Amino acid sequence: MKSKAMVLTRFNTPLELKEFEIPPLKDGEILVKVEAAGVCGSDVHMWRGEDKRTPLPIILGHEGVGRVAELKGHRNYVDGRRIAPGDLILWNRGMSCHSCYECVILNEPSLCSHRKVYGINLSCEEEPYLNGCYSQYIILRANTDIFKIEEEIDPSVLVSAACSGATIAHGFDMINEGVGQTVVVQGPGPLGAYAAAFAKSRGAANIIVIGGSQARLKLCKEFGATHILNRKELSIEERRDIIYDMTQGRGADLVVEAVGMQGAAEEGLKLVRMGGTYLTAGYAQQVGSDTIDFFTDVVRKNIKIQGVWVSSSRHTYQAMDIVHKNKTAFSKMITHRFKLEEANEALQAMESKEALKAVILP
């Protein structure tokens, strides 16, 4: 039995369609027929050689939903139920070692120094070879956390829960005191859409999304945004004045950076009220330096700055839950669908921001 997959063999060159012999499964491994693979903005950075974690050759794709084709031995879902052939599943994109300092002492598996991630740092020359989602089949290792999809839902709608959704869920999970009345989200992409949805679910009355695409900004209203500010039409000063006017001169209780763009932190920190929180989740790679006046914008305001790096299985579960509760909105996030052989076009659509979310259907 064989599987076709799109393989990155050299950076900044088109992915190549290759065929892999599917190896016999080892104990605990699961062969999954990929139903939908999400094309993440991070995939574009890996394609361009901007992510130092990326080995070559590699099958990209760390967001996936699929159906169990075969499993070796007995495996359970995260809730303890038995996995069976034919089940529709979603899996945690990362696998932590559960034995390092970060996993055991800090209890932060997302920070695991030995973390392996499908489609990011697993080469297709490494057994069991089918290590990414841009493929007809993927083989999930024995230490992968698996989630059963029980409700009727288009698999494409759920793929982003494993990445953008889980990352934002991780961030909101760390804000124990709540989000407050006013939340500002920097960036109207998938991260920003999830941030708006989580802010709404946490009871925020005013959810303000800042971005440069009017179409994306309007779509964020489907996820809970109450106000949208187009940075191409409003200056930084005008945006700040609008937010301060809305909050009686205080600023936002929470500002979520979900754009990963140079200058975002400089603007965002100035929008946080005294004692508020700045949550930064969008920087997936280096984009340059921002100039921060720490006395004025951080120390004097007594604010909290919380970084977010990837996620763990509890956050994937939370993201799946919020998608199931907002199926109509999240279905609108999927703006482009491609065949497996069209993976290069999918990457280009994401790079140009023509697509809010592109999905490959192997």
Order of alpha helices (4+ residues) and beta strands (2+ residues): beta-beta-beta-alpha-beta-beta-beta-beta-alpha-beta-beta-beta-alpha-alpha-beta-alpha-beta-alpha-beta-alpha-beta-alpha-beta-beta-alpha-alpha-beta-alpha-beta
